[in-house]
Structure formats: C-alpha cells, structure tokens
C-alpha cells in the first residue's frame, strides 16, 4: 500500500491558522507521507533483518522511524479533519457525553486547555477502552505517550511548527483559537463510532 496525501484544503472556515501557516503545515505532513513510503520500501526489501539489534542496527532505526512517521501521518490527518467549520459549538449530546466523564463540559475544556499548555507535541481527547474513560493525553513526540488501543476523538497539534509562523510564542492564543474552530461534526462522528 502506498500512502497518499489526503485532500485537505484551506478555506475561510479555518480560523485557527492562516493560509501561510496551513500551507507550511501541509508540506510537513507531505514529508511524513513520503517518509512512510520510503520506510515501507525498505521493509519490503527485508533490509538488515539478520543484523537487527536492540542497541543499534539499521533495522532498529527503520522500525523506530516507522512508528514516528506513521503517527505523524495519522495524527496530522486527525488534526486537519477536526478544524475549520462553522459548526464550532458542541451539541447537547456532546456536552452531556463530555460532562459524564469530566463533570461538566467547562471542566473538560479547562483540562484540555491545560493539557495543551503543558504539551510539546500533541493533545488528544481519547476514549480509553481499558478504563472505559475519556482522557486528555499529552504526547511529547508522535510516538511517545500514546495509549494502546485508545481512540482519538479530538486532536490538537502543539508542535511549534503548527502555530509559530502565525502566533510566534503566543501559544495561549493558538490554543484558544483552536477551541473556537473545532469541527464538532467530526468529533460527533468519532464519538458515534465508539
């Protein structure tokens, strides 16, 4: 299977980032697509299987790069899917759903924003089937901090590349604008798939 770029287009509904920031971010996303195709090509060649070693080997490097690049693709796709909508207010069912896990919608929002403020990589509102609980998790890198089998419901990119061209070091403004630009239709579809 070859990875291809999903068709995300900038529109006036995307208010969390401007066109310049969006296009720079798309180039980065395309880089992860290209690297996944390169990694899959190396794996198909059975590259360095006999020399695999947990301290250092070419195969270890390929496998570490695989999880980093693949999560880079997937998390960016979740992020671009859940921004940019005129439907930027959760409906009553979504508010009740979040409230049932966090006590109130406002308390979930406070926790999500605090998680974003503390994060260097990603913030993910996810469903954890092991504990039957919603969690706001923080990832410092694409492949560090994921909860196995968790299901992402809302994804925010907190790497500086996601906002620095537009916001410089004003991380709080970026987070607040994200919170006002969530596509709650996408979040509803993800919740409905649970």
Buried (B, 14 or more C-beta within 10 A) or exposed (E): EEBEBEEBEBEEEBBBBEEEBBEBBBEBBBEBBEBBBEBBEBBEEEBBEEEEEEEEBBBBBBBEBBBBBBBBBBBBBBBBBBBBBEBBEBEEEBBEBBBEBBEEBEEBBEBBBBBBEEBEBBBBBBBBEEEEEBBBBBBEBBBBBBBEEBBBBBBBBBBBEBBBBBBEEEBEBBBBBBBEBBBBBBBBEBBEEE
